[in-house]
Amino acid sequence: MAQQGVVLDQDQFCCSICLDLLKDPVTLACGHSYCSSCIEGCWDQDEQKGVYSCPQCRQSFTRRPALKRNYMLAEVVEKLKETGGDQAAQSDLTSPAGPGEVTCDLCTGPRKQRALKSCLVCLLSYCQTHLQPHYHPKMKNHKLVEAMSGLQEMICSSHDKLLEVFCRTDQQCICMLCIMDEHKGHDTVSVKAERKEKQDKLVLSQQEVQQRVQQREKELKELQQAVESFKRSGQAAVEDSERIFTELIRSIERRRSEVKDLIRAQQGAAVSQAEGLLERLEQEIAELRRRDAELEKLSHTEDNIHFLQNYQSLSSTSVSSDVPSISVPPLQYFKHVTEVVSELRDKLEELIQREWSNISTTVSTVDVFLPPEPKTRADLLPYSCQLTLDPNTLHRNLYLSEENRKVTRLKQQQPYPVHPERFTLYPQVLCREALSGRCYWEVEWRGNTVDIAVSYKDISRTGDNSYFGYNNKSWMLQCYCNCYTFRHNSVDTAVSGPQSSRVGVYLDHKAGTLSFYSVDSDTVTLLHRVQTTFTQPLYPGFWLCYNASEEIMKLW
């Protein structure tokens, strides 16, 4: 039983400084015991202060006590060592701090113990052993909390007091003395009260976040399903298109074979008929030549009797012919067949060209989802595109600068070379880039009047029909000093909105949307929006009055 009691109380026989079983134990007047070397070493560090205290209960002694060995404790410790208590105690009490755990501030040596509690008064963290003095009645005013790091952050840097108050006016934690100082008259509550209020708001925020997560997870699942369906649909369309084009190719090959067979059959029949006529003609010619030879021979005979006797028989005998007179046509033969087949080819290519635009537009409008219409400049900027002006389209009264991003109208014409894409009547220019997706660009303009437009590539370059907005191939916003006008196919629409020297243009080719914005700093205001169907890629274009300029801004 005695041994069992020792085992049960073995924690009491460890030195609170080294955390090992007592070695050469000594007991202070306060009743706490330590290894002789441990307490001596502790007091050696406080020699200059002249005050010696118990590391656990903090009882101080004005004189350094004379230490005497506690023989009873020494005997008990020896028994613990004999029964293996040393190893058990070491195993129970030794709990080194792991990565990220708070360590005890009083432990020494390389193996600091894990802290269990932190004191907001001492601003220290303690392991199980060094925490014991805080359970003494004299330290009941000390506030223990779960072990935490950064205790100094909980102390007011101005008054060295615990941060117990929250100033709602300045939204910061303060101490009680701060209320009487720089935070006097502010709206203040206890940290605990503010925490509760914020905790309630945090719960609501957490609920909103969780709902948002659920909504987003639902959207994610729907989008994933849409993507899979989109892939299957695309694959099916590829296979169906391949099958249809294969059938079309087979049909054309079949017709080609049929035409070839028809030509060969007609050729064979005509050649066979002609060869029969050739044979009969050759026979007739041979007979006529024989007859001619007999007549020639008779004409040269000197015997009158023989001449007269044979003349009757030769002259009365005629060469019969069943071959009609033959008229050979000009060497055309199957030329008309080639013309008809060529006409079929031209019609087929024309049909394919005409329908290809419809097929291409239909394919380009297919999408997994359509993003929401941009409402702010921040929403528009991700669609920014890099644009440059095309010198080959530049009217001779225009001049390019800023790496072909700025155009200025001049009074005198420039010696630009002749080019089929150059505008010759109106001072206009197009960009190089063809736009067919979602694009955004901004134009800074100066002068009395400028036009900001988009156009198909095949817009006329000469004549009245080449002016942006006066045809069905271009859309144009005209900017004056005090107003705007939109024009398409010679139809004008008055546009109201804030005046600005910068205009933003957003194109969603698939959706058939063209939007013009007035841009002021980071704010955009919609001026006009077009909803139509674009059948070709679009090219940004510009028209300028005299001494005006337009510059495509760098947003990329």
Secondary structure, 3 states (H helix, E strand, C coil): CHHHHHHHCHHHHECCCCCCECCCEEECCCCCEEEHHHHHHHHHHCCCCCCEECCCCCCEECCCCCCCECHHHHHHHHHHHHCCHHHHHHHHHCCECCCCCCECCCCCCCCCEECCEEECCCCEEECCCCCHHHHCHHHCCCCEEECCCCHHHHECCCCCCECCEEECCCCEEECHHHHCCCCCCCCEEEHHHHHHHHHHHHHHHHHHHHHHHHHHHHHHHHHHHHHHHHHHHHHHHHHHHHHHHHHHHHHHHHHHHHHHHHHHHHHHHHHHHHHHHHHHHHHHHHHHHHHHHHHHHHHCCCCHHHHHHHHHHHHHCCCCCCCCCCCCCCCCCCHHHHHHHHHHHHHHHHHHHHHHHHHHHHHHCCCCCCCCCCCCHHHHHHHECCCCECHHHCCCCEEEECCCCEEEECCCCCCCCCCCCCCCCCCEEEECCCECCEEEEEEEEECCCEEEEEECCCCCCCCHHHCCCCCCCEEEEEECCCCEEEEECCEEEEECCCCCCEEEEEEECCCCEEEEEEEECCEEEEEEEEECCCCCCEEEEEEECCCCEEEECCCC
